[in-house]
Amino acid sequence: MLEWKHQTFVGTQLTQSWRDLWLWESFFNRYPVQTFLELGTGVGGASLFFSLQCHARGIHFHTFDNQQFFDFTSGIPPFLNMQSAFHHIDLFSEDALLLISTLLTDLPHPVMLFFDNGDKPREWSIFAPLLRHGDYCAVHDWGKEFRKKDIGKISVEPIELDVRSYMTRWFKIVP
């Protein structure tokens, strides 16, 4: 069986499944996202996929991680400007809260906030309340690192795509 560590997206290691990339494209085709924020860049393959999708669709893109496991200057098309899209920051710091809050205020909505870092319930409790009615969010590692109970008091409506992902769930923020 092929393990995730052997998968790449245009040469950059990928930890998402190919099925999820197809589902993400389906999401982008159906929902009018104007800004995409990814919490948890990881090894960078999914971030590269998201940045290309966002570039092609005119969507603002930012990704955040406390580590940098990749070199976005090597082999990445310069038009993606990944160096400025990547924020090397501790998501639980005051600086991260200020930066993400500012982006959520200044950039156009609807926003997609993708939770895929190391402590999804904690990230959700900090950043999901900053989303507005009509914004979107998604959580990776559903059922393992994040469960329905972790949604808490945030009002969300599940988004069903053509095929259910094993690991990701999508939501729309509702009143």
C-alpha positions as CSV (number, residue, x, y, z in Angstrom):
1,M,0.0,0.0,0.0
2,L,1.3,3.5,-0.9
3,E,1.8,5.6,2.2
4,W,1.1,9.3,2.3
5,K,4.8,10.1,2.7
6,H,5.3,8.9,-0.9
7,Q,2.6,11.1,-2.4
8,T,3.4,14.5,-3.8
9,F,1.5,17.4,-5.5
10,V,3.7,18.7,-8.3
11,G,6.8,17.4,-6.5
12,T,5.9,18.7,-3.0
13,Q,5.1,16.2,-0.3
14,L,1.4,15.8,0.3
15,T,-0.4,14.4,3.4
16,Q,-4.0,14.9,2.2
17,S,-5.6,12.1,0.1
18,W,-6.1,12.6,-3.6
19,R,-9.8,12.0,-3.0
20,D,-9.8,15.0,-0.7
21,L,-8.1,17.2,-3.3
22,W,-10.9,16.3,-5.7
23,L,-13.5,17.1,-3.0
24,W,-11.8,20.4,-2.3
25,E,-12.0,21.3,-6.0
26,S,-15.7,20.4,-5.9
27,F,-16.1,22.7,-2.9
28,F,-14.4,25.6,-4.7
29,N,-16.6,25.0,-7.7
30,R,-19.8,25.3,-5.7
31,Y,-19.1,27.9,-3.0
32,P,-18.1,31.6,-3.6
33,V,-15.0,31.8,-1.3
34,Q,-13.1,35.1,-1.5
35,T,-10.4,34.3,1.2
36,F,-8.8,31.0,2.2
37,L,-6.9,30.6,5.4
38,E,-5.2,27.3,6.2
39,L,-4.2,26.6,9.8
40,G,-1.4,24.0,9.5
41,T,0.8,24.1,6.4
42,G,2.6,20.8,7.3
43,V,4.8,19.5,4.5
44,G,3.4,21.9,2.0
45,G,1.8,19.8,-0.8
46,A,-1.8,20.6,0.2
47,S,-0.9,24.3,0.7
48,L,0.5,24.3,-2.8
49,F,-2.7,22.8,-4.1
50,F,-4.8,25.4,-2.2
51,S,-2.6,28.3,-3.4
52,L,-3.0,27.2,-7.1
53,Q,-6.7,26.8,-6.7
54,C,-6.9,30.2,-5.1
55,H,-4.7,31.9,-7.7
56,A,-6.8,30.4,-10.5
57,R,-10.0,31.7,-8.9
58,G,-8.9,35.1,-7.6
59,I,-9.1,34.0,-3.9
60,H,-6.8,35.5,-1.3
61,F,-4.7,32.7,0.3
62,H,-2.7,32.5,3.5
63,T,-1.3,29.5,5.4
64,F,0.1,29.3,8.9
65,D,2.3,26.9,10.8
66,N,4.8,27.0,13.6
67,Q,7.3,25.0,11.6
68,Q,8.5,25.1,8.0
69,F,9.1,21.6,6.6
70,F,9.5,22.8,3.0
71,D,11.2,25.3,0.7
72,F,8.5,27.2,-1.2
73,T,11.3,29.0,-3.1
74,S,12.5,25.8,-4.8
75,G,10.5,24.8,-7.8
76,I,7.3,26.8,-6.9
77,P,6.0,29.2,-9.6
78,P,7.0,32.7,-8.5
79,F,3.5,34.0,-9.4
80,L,2.1,32.2,-6.4
81,N,4.2,34.4,-4.0
82,M,4.2,31.5,-1.5
83,Q,6.8,33.2,0.7
84,S,4.4,36.0,1.6
85,A,1.4,33.6,1.8
86,F,3.2,31.4,4.4
87,H,3.2,32.7,8.0
88,H,5.7,31.0,10.3
89,I,3.9,31.6,13.5
90,D,2.7,29.8,16.7
91,L,-1.1,29.7,16.3
92,F,-1.6,30.0,20.0
93,S,0.4,33.2,20.3
94,E,-1.1,36.7,20.7
95,D,0.7,37.6,17.4
96,A,-1.2,34.9,15.5
97,L,-4.5,35.9,17.0
98,L,-3.9,39.5,16.0
99,L,-2.7,38.6,12.5
100,I,-5.6,36.2,11.8
101,S,-8.1,38.6,13.3
102,T,-6.8,41.4,11.1
103,L,-6.9,39.2,8.0
104,L,-10.5,38.2,8.8
105,T,-11.4,41.9,9.2
106,D,-9.5,43.2,6.1
107,L,-9.9,40.5,3.5
108,P,-13.2,39.9,1.6
109,H,-15.8,37.4,2.7
110,P,-16.9,34.7,2.5
111,V,-13.9,33.1,4.1
112,M,-12.9,29.5,4.2
113,L,-11.0,28.7,7.4
114,F,-9.3,25.2,7.2
115,F,-8.3,23.6,10.5
116,D,-5.5,21.2,9.9
117,N,-2.8,21.9,12.6
118,G,-1.9,19.9,15.7
119,D,-4.6,20.8,18.1
120,K,-7.8,21.3,16.1
121,P,-10.2,21.6,19.1
122,R,-8.1,24.4,20.6
123,E,-7.7,26.1,17.2
124,W,-11.4,25.9,16.6
125,S,-12.2,27.4,20.1
126,I,-9.9,30.4,19.3
127,F,-10.6,31.1,15.6
128,A,-14.0,29.7,14.6
129,P,-15.8,32.4,16.7
130,L,-14.1,35.0,14.5
131,L,-15.9,33.8,11.5
132,R,-19.1,35.6,10.2
133,H,-22.4,34.3,9.1
134,G,-22.0,32.9,5.6
135,D,-18.3,32.0,6.0
136,Y,-17.1,28.4,5.7
137,C,-14.8,26.2,7.7
138,A,-13.5,22.7,7.3
139,V,-11.7,20.3,9.7
140,H,-9.3,17.6,8.8
141,D,-8.8,14.4,10.8
142,W,-12.5,14.3,11.6
143,G,-13.3,11.5,14.1
144,K,-9.7,11.3,15.2
145,E,-8.5,14.7,16.3
146,F,-11.8,16.5,16.0
147,R,-15.3,15.3,16.7
148,K,-18.8,16.7,16.6
149,K,-18.6,17.6,20.3
150,D,-15.7,19.9,19.6
151,I,-17.9,22.2,17.5
152,G,-19.3,23.6,20.7
153,K,-21.6,26.6,20.5
154,I,-20.6,27.6,17.0
155,S,-23.7,27.5,14.7
156,V,-22.7,25.5,11.6
157,E,-24.6,23.7,8.9
158,P,-22.8,20.6,7.4
159,I,-21.9,20.8,3.7
160,E,-22.3,17.6,1.8
161,L,-20.2,17.1,-1.2
162,D,-20.7,14.4,-3.9
163,V,-18.7,11.9,-2.0
164,R,-17.9,12.0,1.7
165,S,-14.3,12.4,2.7
166,Y,-12.9,10.0,5.2
167,M,-10.9,12.7,7.0
168,T,-12.4,16.2,6.3
169,R,-15.8,17.7,7.1
170,W,-17.0,21.1,5.6
171,F,-19.4,23.5,7.3
172,K,-21.1,26.8,6.7
173,I,-21.4,29.3,9.5
174,V,-25.1,30.1,10.2
175,P,-26.9,32.4,12.6
